[in-house]
Structure formats: C-alpha cells, structure tokens
Amino acid sequence: MRNTSLLNYQRGDRTVLHFGFSLGINYMDYKAVLSGANGWRAESGKLDVGFLVGIVSELRLGDDWGLRFLPGLEFATRSLVYTQVPEVENNKQYAYNESVYVSLPLMLKYKAKRINNFRPFITAGSSYKFDFQKHDKIDPDKSVYFRTRRGDVFLEMGAGSDFYLPYFKFGIELRFLLGLTDVLVHRPDPKNRGYEDYT
C-alpha cells in the first residue's frame, strides 16, 4: 500500500478572495551616488533591523496565479557614513534617518503545483511607500545631515512557500526591493547652511 499525505485546508486553493495578515523584518539602506564635487565619500552604514506589519489580500486569477494587495506599516532606520580624504576615523560623520512607512504593494503571484502540504511561489510587482516621518530639515544635533522626499516607488521581487495547516495556510517569503527614484532633496536648507557637501 502506498502512503499518501493528508491534504490540509484544500478550500484555500479554491477561495476567490483570500485575506490574512503579515509580520516580518526588514533591512533598508541608501545607494549613494558620488558627485565628486567635494572631498567627502558616502557609503551605506551598518544595516539595522526594522519590522513590518500588514494585511494580505489575494484575488485568485486561476489555478496558478493570484493578484496580491499588501498594505502595511514598515519601521526602518537607514544610515550613511561620510568619510573625508585622507580616511581616518576622526574624519568620519554618521548620518541616520528613521522612517515609518505606509506601504502599498501590488504583486502578481505565480504558484507552483502543490506538493502535499506546501506550495512554492514567486512574486513580482511594485509598491508605493510614504514616510510619515518628515526629513525636510537638517538637524546636526541628531546626526541628520541631508533631507529626503517622503514618497518613493519600488520594484519588488520575492520567492517563498505556503504551508497548509488544518484550518489555514502559513506562508514565508524572502523579498527584495529596489527604489526607483532619487529621494535626496538637493536644494540647500535655508536654516542650516554649510551642509551642502553632504548632498
């Protein structure tokens, strides 16, 4: 006799509109493009752990496809390290930006064939993020040496798997995001002159 696994939560594959929630951690950084106009070099600092919480909504488009809308809140800290030539420790300046984003991703999901009680998938799409934290003022006392725009558009790609439990399914996903716009405010801050070299 051949052993077969009991298929859990089979109606989950037939539900037209599925809802859930998501929890996760994130790492965010900046990609600095050097202008060469001054003696400072900027690079991403240490990656700090952030977290996110959101709602999962998925529209079934067929046996293997789904359209996902994943609104949520993301909390993140990003940093830059400015180094002035010659490179010595005393010539380094550290800049930090703390952000609270409302994130609005729209993703297309392709699901492989179900293997017993798990089903791998890949996702791709884009998202818009709006930062509730204003970064429109330079504040040297708080290590804020540059200003950023509050909105950004991202390209998103991910891969993961759904695990089917008796009454629901549990998914894990690793997702990569790439910002598509320049978020740096290049105009000088009229109240804090002298920090143009950091932009």
N, CA, C and O of each residue as an XYZ file, in Angstrom:
796
protein
N       0.852     -1.198      0.000
C       0.000      0.000      0.000
C       0.884      1.243      0.000
O       1.864      1.296      0.742
N       0.565      2.218     -0.796
C       1.351      3.443     -0.888
C       0.871      4.448      0.154
O      -0.331      4.649      0.328
N       1.832      5.083      0.852
C       1.495      6.108      1.829
C       1.147      7.415      1.118
O       1.848      7.830      0.195
N       0.085      8.047      1.543
C      -0.288      9.349      1.000
C      -0.465     10.326      2.140
O      -0.929      9.951      3.217
N      -0.106     11.557      1.917
C      -0.250     12.587      2.935
C      -1.650     13.163      2.882
O      -2.239     13.309      1.811
N      -2.174     13.489      4.054
C      -3.470     14.133      4.139
C      -3.325     15.580      3.701
O      -2.494     16.314      4.235
N      -4.131     15.989      2.733
C      -4.065     17.355      2.231
C      -4.880     18.269      3.132
O      -6.099     18.134      3.242
N      -4.192     19.195      3.771
C      -4.843     20.145      4.660
C      -5.446     21.313      3.880
O      -4.984     21.643      2.788
N      -6.447     21.913      4.433
C      -7.029     23.190      4.002
C      -7.159     23.272      2.474
O      -6.647     24.204      1.854
N      -7.838     22.306      1.881
C      -7.958     22.259      0.423
C      -8.801     23.409     -0.137
O      -8.597     23.831     -1.276
N      -9.738     23.912      0.652
C     -10.557     25.010      0.140
C      -9.753     26.295     -0.019
O     -10.203     27.219     -0.696
N      -8.560     26.372      0.598
C      -7.717     27.550      0.445
C      -7.280     27.777     -0.992
O      -7.026     28.914     -1.390
N      -7.189     26.701     -1.781
C      -6.801     26.830     -3.187
C      -7.969     27.235     -4.077
O      -7.770     27.622     -5.229
N      -9.195     27.147     -3.545
C     -10.368     27.461     -4.360
C     -11.020     28.792     -3.980
O     -11.938     29.249     -4.662
N     -10.551     29.411     -2.898
C     -11.141     30.668     -2.442
C     -10.837     31.783     -3.439
O      -9.683     31.980     -3.821
N     -11.861     32.504     -3.858
C     -11.675     33.566     -4.849
C     -10.933     34.753     -4.250
O     -10.034     35.305     -4.884
N     -11.299     35.149     -3.040
C     -10.668     36.292     -2.385
C     -10.236     35.866     -0.995
O     -11.056     35.476     -0.164
N      -8.947     35.944     -0.760
C      -8.369     35.440      0.489
C      -7.774     36.594      1.279
O      -7.130     37.474      0.707
N      -7.989     36.597      2.611
C      -7.452     37.635      3.480
C      -6.603     37.017      4.581
O      -6.812     35.876      4.994
N      -5.632     37.811      5.046
C      -4.788     37.388      6.150
C      -4.001     38.571      6.669
O      -4.340     39.725      6.403
N      -2.950     38.277      7.409
C      -2.081     39.339      7.906
C      -0.635     38.889      7.783
O      -0.350     37.700      7.641
N       0.268     39.848      7.840
C       1.688     39.533      7.677
C       2.512     40.231      8.747
O       2.185     41.333      9.188
N       3.582     39.571      9.152
C       4.580     40.116     10.062
C       5.943     39.829      9.458
O       6.138     38.790      8.828
N       6.880     40.734      9.644
C       8.200     40.489      9.072
C       9.243     41.445      9.598
O       8.945     42.364     10.360
N      10.469     41.214      9.179
C      11.581     42.104      9.486
C      12.147     42.632      8.173
O      11.960     42.027      7.118
N      12.838     43.760      8.248
C      13.409     44.330      7.035
C      14.766     44.942      7.326
O      15.112     45.240      8.469
N      15.515     45.116      6.260
C      16.773     45.855      6.270
C      16.709     46.844      5.115
O      16.433     46.455      3.981
N      16.963     48.123      5.393
C      16.939     49.147      4.351
C      18.245     49.917      4.353
O      18.854     50.130      5.401
N      18.671     50.336      3.157
C      19.852     51.192      3.067
C      19.683     52.158      1.902
O      18.713     52.089      1.147
N      20.640     53.051      1.779
C      20.679     54.004      0.669
C      21.767     53.590     -0.309
O      22.788     53.026      0.085
N      21.544     53.872     -1.581
C      22.602     53.769     -2.577
C      23.090     55.182     -2.868
O      22.376     55.983     -3.470
N      24.317     55.483     -2.434
C      24.869     56.827     -2.611
C      25.598     56.912     -3.947
O      26.436     56.066     -4.259
N      25.277     57.929     -4.730
C      25.952     58.204     -5.999
C      26.835     59.424     -5.789
O      26.337     60.515     -5.513
N      28.134     59.243     -5.918
C      29.084     60.307     -5.604
C      29.164     61.312     -6.746
O      29.269     60.938     -7.915
N      29.113     62.580     -6.393
C      29.199     63.631     -7.411
C      30.642     64.009     -7.713
O      30.935     64.528     -8.790
N      31.547     63.751     -6.769
C      32.941     64.140     -6.953
C      33.185     65.622     -6.801
O      34.269     66.111     -7.121
N      32.180     66.353     -6.311
C      32.307     67.807     -6.207
C      33.009     68.252     -4.936
O      33.341     69.430     -4.799
N      33.241     67.338     -4.005
C      33.903     67.704     -2.756
C      34.740     66.535     -2.272
O      34.845     65.516     -2.954
N      35.328     66.677     -1.114
C      36.226     65.655     -0.601
C      35.561     64.584      0.229
O      36.248     63.775      0.852
N      34.227     64.557      0.256
C      33.522     63.559      1.048
C      33.125     62.351      0.200
O      32.726     62.492     -0.956
N      33.240     61.173      0.791
C      32.741     59.940      0.176
C      31.653     59.367      1.082
O      31.854     59.244      2.290
N      30.510     59.020      0.508
C      29.383     58.493      1.280
C      29.152     57.030      0.928
O      29.230     56.645     -0.239
N      28.871     56.225      1.932
C      28.541     54.821      1.731
C      27.548     54.387      2.804
O      27.436     55.016      3.856
N      26.838     53.311      2.524
C      25.839     52.827      3.472
C      26.502     52.386      4.762
O      27.571     51.776      4.753
N      25.850     52.706      5.872
C      26.347     52.299      7.173
C      25.849     50.916      7.551
O      25.406     50.144      6.701
N      25.929     50.617      8.836
C      25.507     49.320      9.350
C      24.010     49.134      9.126
O      23.219     50.053      9.338
N      23.636     47.939      8.696
C      22.222     47.635      8.486
C      21.540     47.388      9.824
O      21.981     46.552     10.614
N      20.466     48.119     10.070
C      19.680     47.945     11.289
C      18.395     47.195     10.965
O      17.822     47.343      9.886
N      17.961     46.393     11.919
C      16.753     45.594     11.724
C      15.518     46.456     11.961
O      15.417     47.140     12.979
N      14.585     46.422     11.022
C      13.278     47.036     11.193
C      12.206     45.964     11.164
O      12.512     44.781     11.016
N      10.969     46.364     11.302
C       9.893     45.371     11.242
C       8.695     45.944     10.500
O       8.581     47.153     10.298
N       7.819     45.054     10.106
C       6.636     45.455      9.343
C       5.439     44.625      9.775
O       5.578     43.488     10.226
N       4.267     45.214      9.630
C       3.005     44.532      9.895
C       2.027     44.968      8.817
O       1.975     46.146      8.462
N       1.255     44.028      8.297
C       0.395     44.388      7.183
C      -0.777     43.448      7.008
O      -0.936     42.478      7.749
N      -1.590     43.749      6.021
C      -2.758     42.957      5.649
C      -2.467     42.255      4.325
O      -1.896     42.851      3.412
N      -2.858     41.004      4.230
C      -2.718     40.231      2.995
C      -4.095     40.084      2.357
O      -5.030     39.595      2.991
N      -4.215     40.504      1.118
C      -5.438     40.253      0.341
C      -5.013     39.701     -1.016
O      -4.177     40.289     -1.702
N      -5.589     38.577     -1.391
C      -5.197     37.907     -2.640
C      -6.431     37.519     -3.444
O      -7.339     36.858     -2.940
N      -6.445     37.942     -4.700
C      -7.513     37.608     -5.637
C      -7.056     36.445     -6.509
O      -6.014     36.531     -7.159
N      -7.815     35.372     -6.529
C      -7.472     34.197     -7.333
C      -7.715     34.489     -8.807
O      -8.825     34.853     -9.198
N      -6.673     34.330     -9.630
C      -6.775     34.554    -11.072
C      -6.784     33.254    -11.865
O      -6.881     33.270    -13.092
N      -6.682     32.140    -11.172
C      -6.622     30.837    -11.818
C      -5.980     29.853    -10.866
O      -5.726     30.173     -9.704
N      -5.716     28.641    -11.366
C      -5.131     27.620    -10.507
C      -3.733     28.001    -10.029
O      -3.333     27.627     -8.927
N      -2.988     28.741    -10.848
C      -1.585     29.005    -10.526
C      -1.261     30.475    -10.307
O      -0.124     30.796     -9.963
N      -2.221     31.383    -10.495
C      -1.922     32.810    -10.432
C      -2.807     33.509     -9.407
O      -3.946     33.112     -9.160
N      -2.248     34.559     -8.820
C      -3.002     35.381     -7.889
C      -2.511     36.820     -7.941
O      -1.350     37.077     -8.257
N      -3.397     37.751     -7.630
C      -3.056     39.169     -7.550
C      -3.157     39.585     -6.091
O      -4.202     39.422     -5.461
N      -2.056     40.129     -5.555
C      -1.994     40.435     -4.127
C      -1.881     41.936     -3.890
O      -1.129     42.631     -4.572
N      -2.632     42.417     -2.922
C      -2.506     43.785     -2.423
C      -2.166     43.684     -0.942
O      -2.911     43.087     -0.164
N      -1.028     44.276     -0.554
C      -0.449     44.025      0.766
C      -0.186     45.325      1.525
O       0.973     45.630      1.808
N      -1.207     46.095      1.861
C      -0.958     47.343      2.582
C      -0.417     47.078      3.982
O      -0.793     46.103      4.632
N       0.470     47.960      4.438
C       1.038     47.757      5.763
C       1.861     48.935      6.234
O       1.996     49.942      5.538
N       2.406     48.791      7.427
C       3.303     49.767      8.035
C       4.687     49.154      8.173
O       4.826     48.002      8.586
N       5.713     49.932      7.824
C       7.098     49.484      7.943
C       7.884     50.489      8.772
O       7.772     51.699      8.573
N       8.678     49.978      9.698
C       9.527     50.796     10.552
C      10.975     50.462     10.213
O      11.366     49.295     10.229
N      11.768     51.484      9.907
C      13.126     51.232      9.416
C      14.061     52.364      9.811
O      13.638     53.504     10.008
N      15.345     52.026      9.923
C      16.407     53.006     10.151
C      17.480     52.788      9.099
O      17.935     51.664      8.888
N      17.884     53.872      8.435
C      18.961     53.810      7.444
C      20.050     54.794      7.828
O      19.788     55.816      8.462
N      21.269     54.475      7.438
C      22.387     55.339      7.813
C      23.372     55.471      6.660
O      23.470     54.596      5.798
N      24.092     56.572      6.663
C      25.195     56.814      5.744
C      26.431     57.182      6.553
O      26.341     57.833      7.594
N      27.580     56.754      6.056
C      28.861     57.114      6.661
C      29.608     57.992      5.671
O      29.900     57.574      4.551
N      29.912     59.202      6.089
C      30.672     60.144      5.266
C      32.131     60.100      5.703
O      32.445     60.238      6.885
N      33.013     59.906      4.732
C      34.441     59.848      5.008
C      35.150     60.895      4.180
O      34.941     60.992      2.970
N      35.991     61.680      4.836
C      36.755     62.712      4.144
C      38.183     62.237      3.952
O      38.803     61.707      4.873
N      38.697     62.432      2.747
C      40.066     62.029      2.431
C      41.040     63.029      3.065
O      40.820     64.236      2.958
N      42.138     62.551      3.741
C      42.526     61.153      3.933
C      41.619     60.451      4.931
O      41.101     61.069      5.861
N      41.432     59.143      4.725
C      40.454     58.400      5.507
C      41.023     58.018      6.869
O      41.837     57.101      6.980
N      40.590     58.721      7.885
C      40.927     58.391      9.268
C      39.634     58.447     10.063
O      38.655     59.056      9.631
N      39.633     57.810     11.227
C      38.398     57.694     11.996
C      37.829     59.050     12.388
O      36.612     59.227     12.420
N      38.698     60.005     12.685
C      38.216     61.319     13.113
C      37.545     62.102     11.988
O      36.845     63.082     12.246
N      37.754     61.675     10.741
C      37.163     62.376      9.602
C      35.813     61.795      9.183
O      35.267     62.187      8.152
N      35.273     60.870      9.969
C      34.009     60.233      9.607
C      32.832     60.926     10.290
O      32.902     61.327     11.452
N      31.739     61.052      9.516
C      30.487     61.571     10.040
C      29.392     60.533      9.777
O      29.326     59.951      8.694
N      28.553     60.313     10.758
C      27.490     59.318     10.649
C      26.136     60.029     10.603
O      25.839     60.871     11.450
N      25.322     59.680      9.606
C      24.003     60.289      9.432
C      22.935     59.198      9.496
O      23.109     58.120      8.929
N      21.834     59.481     10.185
C      20.780     58.487     10.408
C      19.420     59.058     10.012
O      19.133     60.235     10.232
N      18.599     58.202      9.428
C      17.210     58.541      9.116
C      16.305     57.425      9.623
O      16.439     56.273      9.210
N      15.396     57.766     10.506
C      14.393     56.813     10.974
C      13.087     57.078     10.234
O      12.657     58.224     10.106
N      12.462     56.010      9.750
C      11.274     56.152      8.910
C      10.144     55.257      9.394
O      10.372     54.166      9.917
N       8.924     55.740      9.210
C       7.709     54.943      9.400
C       6.920     55.049      8.098
O       6.332     56.089      7.803
N       6.911     53.973      7.327
C       6.291     53.985      6.002
C       4.895     53.364      6.033
O       4.665     52.371      6.724
N       3.980     53.946      5.291
C       2.805     53.211      4.858
C       3.165     52.656      3.483
O       3.548     53.398      2.578
N       3.034     51.352      3.346
C       3.479     50.660      2.136
C       2.271     50.096      1.403
O       1.384     49.500      2.015
N       2.241     50.291      0.071
C       1.111     49.853     -0.750
C       1.610     49.011     -1.922
O       1.655     49.504     -3.049
N       1.990     47.746     -1.681
C       2.465     46.881     -2.767
C       1.317     46.213     -3.522
O       0.316     45.805     -2.931
N       1.484     46.111     -4.828
C       0.590     45.347     -5.695
C       1.450     44.315     -6.407
O       2.329     44.664     -7.195
N       1.191     43.031     -6.124
C       2.088     41.966     -6.567
C       1.318     40.906     -7.362
O       0.163     40.601     -7.067
N       1.986     40.357     -8.371
C       1.489     39.200     -9.101
C       2.191     37.966     -8.539
O       3.412     37.959     -8.379
N       1.423     36.936     -8.243
C       1.963     35.731     -7.598
C       1.755     34.524     -8.506
O       0.640     34.249     -8.951
N       2.859     33.799     -8.777
C       2.778     32.545     -9.522
C       3.068     31.402     -8.564
O       4.094     31.396     -7.884
N       2.159     30.434     -8.513
C       2.273     29.316     -7.579
C       2.592     28.029     -8.343
O       1.937     27.705     -9.333
N       3.595     27.310     -7.876
C       3.920     26.011     -8.464
C       2.857     24.992     -8.045
O       1.978     25.299     -7.240
N       2.944     23.796     -8.588
C       2.000     22.756     -8.218
C       2.189     22.395     -6.742
O       3.308     22.345     -6.230
N       1.088     22.153     -6.098
C       1.116     21.811     -4.677
C       1.774     20.461     -4.469
O       1.478     19.495     -5.172
N       2.673     20.405     -3.490
C       3.360     19.165     -3.122
C       2.934     18.828     -1.702
O       3.443     19.405     -0.740
N       2.009     17.902     -1.573
C       1.422     17.563     -0.284
C       0.892     18.833      0.384
O      -0.103     19.397     -0.069
N       1.549     19.287      1.458
C       1.037     20.440      2.194
C       1.935     21.665      2.107
O       1.922     22.511      3.000
N       2.698     21.761      1.055
C       3.386     23.031      0.805
C       3.380     23.325     -0.691
O       3.279     22.427     -1.527
N       3.493     24.628     -0.998
C       3.388     25.060     -2.389
C       4.310     26.254     -2.613
O       4.015     27.346     -2.128
N       5.417     26.080     -3.334
C       6.339     27.204     -3.591
C       5.695     28.243     -4.506
O       4.782     27.938     -5.273
N       6.193     29.479     -4.406
C       5.678     30.551     -5.260
C       6.751     31.606     -5.480
O       7.727     31.692     -4.735
N       6.548     32.407     -6.520
C       7.364     33.592     -6.760
C       6.415     34.773     -6.941
O       5.271     34.605     -7.363
N       6.904     35.966     -6.619
C       6.086     37.169     -6.732
C       6.887     38.273     -7.404
O       8.116     38.290     -7.342
N       6.185     39.186     -8.039
C       6.815     40.362     -8.644
C       5.768     41.463     -8.742
O       4.583     41.197     -8.942
N       6.224     42.698     -8.597
C       5.303     43.823     -8.695
C       5.984     45.112     -8.298
O       7.207     45.233     -8.363
N       5.186     46.064     -7.891
C       5.724     47.360     -7.491
C       4.961     47.862     -6.274
O       3.896     47.346     -5.933
N       5.521     48.871     -5.629
C       4.873     49.425     -4.444
C       5.166     50.911     -4.346
O       6.156     51.414     -4.877
N       4.281     51.586     -3.655
C       4.497     52.991     -3.301
C       4.596     53.072     -1.790
O       3.778     52.496     -1.073
N       5.607     53.793     -1.307
C       5.792     53.964      0.132
C       5.806     55.453      0.459
O       6.423     56.259     -0.237
N       5.109     55.790      1.535
C       5.066     57.171      2.006
C       5.553     57.200      3.439
O       5.065     56.458      4.291
N       6.527     58.070      3.697
C       7.159     58.154      5.011
C       6.396     59.149      5.892
O       6.302     60.331      5.561
N       5.857     58.668      7.006
C       5.185     59.562      7.945
C       6.168     60.475      8.674
O       5.790     61.546      9.149
N       7.423     60.054      8.761
C       8.445     60.870      9.397
C       8.949     61.906      8.399
O       9.378     61.557      7.299
N       8.897     63.165      8.778
C       9.409     64.211      7.902
C      10.929     64.287      8.012
O      11.488     64.304      9.109
N      11.585     64.332      6.848
C      13.038     64.533      6.794
C      13.319     65.773      5.956
O      14.152     65.755      5.049
N      12.607     66.849      6.277
C      12.735     68.071      5.486
C      13.618     69.120      6.144
O      13.745     70.236      5.640
N      14.236     68.761      7.283
C      15.108     69.702      7.978
C      16.409     69.024      8.370
O      16.411     67.880      8.825
N      17.500     69.725      8.192
C      18.795     69.245      8.659
C      18.903     69.534     10.151
O      18.588     70.636     10.601
N      19.349     68.541     10.914
C      19.488     68.687     12.366
C      20.797     68.037     12.800
O      20.812     66.848     13.121
N      21.903     68.797     12.817
C      23.204     68.216     13.176
C      23.215     67.592     14.565
O      23.950     66.632     14.798
N      22.410     68.118     15.498
C      22.388     67.569     16.856
C      21.863     66.137     16.887
O      22.172     65.382     17.808
N      21.062     65.757     15.875
C      20.521     64.401     15.785
C      21.169     63.610     14.652
O      20.635     62.587     14.225
N      22.316     64.081     14.165
C      23.064     63.414     13.077
C      22.242     63.318     11.799
O      22.332     62.328     11.072
N      21.438     64.345     11.524
C      20.676     64.428     10.272
C      21.337     65.494      9.412
O      21.190     66.689      9.671
N      22.073     65.054      8.377
C      22.861     65.968      7.551
C      22.301     66.128      6.140
O      22.852     66.887      5.343
N      21.221     65.428      5.820
C      20.630     65.547      4.491
C      19.118     65.383      4.618
O      18.612     64.878      5.621
N      18.410     65.823      3.578
C      16.953     65.759      3.561
C      16.485     64.807      2.467
O      17.136     64.664      1.432
N      15.356     64.162      2.705
C      14.819     63.212      1.728
C      13.339     63.479      1.488
O      12.636     64.025      2.339
N      12.889     63.077      0.306
C      11.467     63.158     -0.024
C      10.707     62.049      0.700
O      11.277     61.019      1.058
N       9.432     62.277      0.904
C       8.656     61.342      1.710
C       8.100     60.172      0.907
O       7.809     59.122      1.479
N       7.947     60.331     -0.406
C       7.388     59.268     -1.230
C       8.441     58.605     -2.095
O       9.397     59.250     -2.526
N       8.266     57.310     -2.351
C       9.186     56.585     -3.230
C       8.437     55.423     -3.868
O       7.476     54.902     -3.302
N       8.889     55.025     -5.055
C       8.322     53.898     -5.795
C       9.363     52.791     -5.837
O      10.543     53.050     -6.074
N       8.926     51.559     -5.608
C       9.837     50.421     -5.530
C       9.423     49.329     -6.508
O       8.238     49.131     -6.777
N      10.417     48.627     -7.034
C      10.225     47.370     -7.747
C      10.449     46.246     -6.743
O      11.430     46.267     -5.999
N       9.546     45.265     -6.714
C       9.625     44.191     -5.727
C       9.648     42.832     -6.412
O       8.935     42.599     -7.388
N      10.487     41.933     -5.878
C      10.567     40.550     -6.337
C      10.726     39.657     -5.119
O      11.421     40.020     -4.170
N      10.092     38.496     -5.137
C      10.180     37.625     -3.981
C       9.983     36.168     -4.342
O       9.580     35.829     -5.454
N      10.277     35.312     -3.371
C      10.073     33.870     -3.509
C       9.795     33.300     -2.127
O      10.321     33.780     -1.123
N       8.964     32.272     -2.092
C       8.640     31.679     -0.803
C       7.808     30.431     -0.972
O       7.819     29.802     -2.030
N       7.088     30.075      0.074
C       6.259     28.879      0.031
C       5.095     29.025      1.004
O       5.232     29.614      2.076
N       3.960     28.483      0.613
C       2.809     28.375      1.504
C       2.800     26.991      2.132
O       3.012     25.989      1.448
N       2.553     26.940      3.441
C       2.430     25.680      4.175
C       0.978     25.548      4.642
O       0.447     26.432      5.315
N       0.355     24.443      4.276
C      -1.066     24.240      4.547
C      -1.243     23.519      5.880
O      -0.791     22.387      6.056
N      -1.906     24.191      6.810
C      -2.254     23.622      8.102
C      -3.736     23.242      8.075
O      -4.426     23.579      7.113
N      -4.246     22.554      9.097
C      -5.633     22.072      9.016
C      -6.676     23.160      8.765
O      -7.656     22.912      8.063
N      -6.487     24.373      9.329
C      -7.530     25.390      9.221
C      -7.082     26.670      8.520
O      -7.895     27.575      8.328
N      -5.847     26.764      8.146
C      -5.352     27.948      7.437
C      -4.015     27.588      6.799
O      -3.472     26.506      7.024
N      -3.496     28.518      5.997
C      -2.164     28.307      5.433
C      -1.220     29.392      5.939
O      -1.605     30.542      6.147
N       0.022     28.981      6.126
C       1.064     29.839      6.674
C       2.146     29.994      5.613
O       2.676     28.998      5.120
N       2.478     31.231      5.257
C       3.454     31.467      4.198
C       4.701     32.164      4.700
O       4.639     32.982      5.617
N       5.823     31.842      4.101
C       7.070     32.562      4.335
C       7.578     33.062      2.986
O       7.398     32.406      1.959
N       8.217     34.237      3.004
C       8.675     34.836      1.749
C       9.912     35.678      2.005
O      10.006     36.382      3.011
N      10.852     35.597      1.087
C      12.013     36.478      1.066
C      11.826     37.435     -0.101
O      11.684     37.010     -1.247
N      11.826     38.744      0.200
C      11.506     39.734     -0.822
C      12.630     40.752     -0.945
O      13.218     41.173      0.051
N      12.922     41.142     -2.191
C      13.941     42.145     -2.496
C      13.262     43.352     -3.120
O      12.433     43.209     -4.019
N      13.617     44.554     -2.639
C      13.033     45.794     -3.143
C      14.124     46.702     -3.673
O      15.213     46.784     -3.105
N      13.822     47.384     -4.768
C      14.747     48.342     -5.366
C      14.022     49.661     -5.579
O      13.033     49.718     -6.311
N      14.510     50.728     -4.940
C      13.917     52.047     -5.121
C      14.197     52.589     -6.511
O      15.300     52.433     -7.033
N      13.203     53.222     -7.108
C      13.319     53.670     -8.495
C      13.509     55.173     -8.646
O      13.760     55.642     -9.756
N      13.399     55.937     -7.575
C      13.503     57.390     -7.683
C      14.624     57.919     -6.797
O      15.086     57.246     -5.876
N      15.044     59.131     -7.097
C      16.037     59.828     -6.281
C      15.301     60.527     -5.143
O      14.555     61.478     -5.377
N      15.507     60.059     -3.908
C      14.773     60.621     -2.773
C      15.517     61.778     -2.112
O      14.980     62.412     -1.204
N      16.733     62.060     -2.549
C      17.510     63.127     -1.926
C      16.982     64.495     -2.343
O      16.728     64.734     -3.524
N      16.817     65.391     -1.373
C      16.471     66.786     -1.651
C      17.773     67.543     -1.877
O      18.577     67.693     -0.957
N      17.980     68.020     -3.100
C      19.260     68.643     -3.450
C      19.317     70.127     -3.106
O      20.399     70.713     -3.081
N      18.178     70.734     -2.844
C      18.182     72.158     -2.506
C      18.778     72.374     -1.116
O      18.525     71.576     -0.214
N      19.563     73.434     -0.923
C      20.115     73.729      0.406
C      19.005     74.052      1.402
O      17.974     74.618      1.040
N      19.231     73.687      2.645
C      18.304     74.034      3.717
C      18.588     75.466      4.147
O      19.670     75.736      4.667
N      17.651     76.400      3.947
C      17.940     77.810      4.253
C      18.257     78.062      5.718
O      18.901     79.057      6.049
N      17.810     77.163      6.608
C      18.054     77.365      8.039
C      19.336     76.692      8.521
O      19.755     76.899      9.660
N      19.955     75.896      7.669
C      21.191     75.196      8.047
C      22.149     75.226      6.869
O      22.374     74.207      6.216
N      22.696     76.364      6.606
C      23.672     76.500      5.532
C      24.975     75.811      5.927
O      25.289     75.653      7.107
N      25.728     75.403      4.892
C      27.032     74.812      5.137
C      27.058     73.302      5.088
O      28.118     72.695      5.245
N      25.876     72.667      4.865
C      25.835     71.209      4.815
C      25.623     70.694      3.391
O      25.250     69.538      3.193
N      25.865     71.564      2.396
C      25.662     71.160      1.006
C      26.616     70.043      0.590
O      26.295     69.269     -0.312
N      27.780     69.946      1.229
C      28.733     68.902      0.863
C      28.179     67.506      1.119
O      28.656     66.541      0.523
N      27.189     67.379      1.989
C      26.628     66.073      2.306
C      25.595     65.622      1.280
O      25.104     64.496      1.356
N      25.259     66.479      0.326
C      24.251     66.124     -0.668
C      24.860     66.018     -2.048
O      24.155     65.726     -3.013
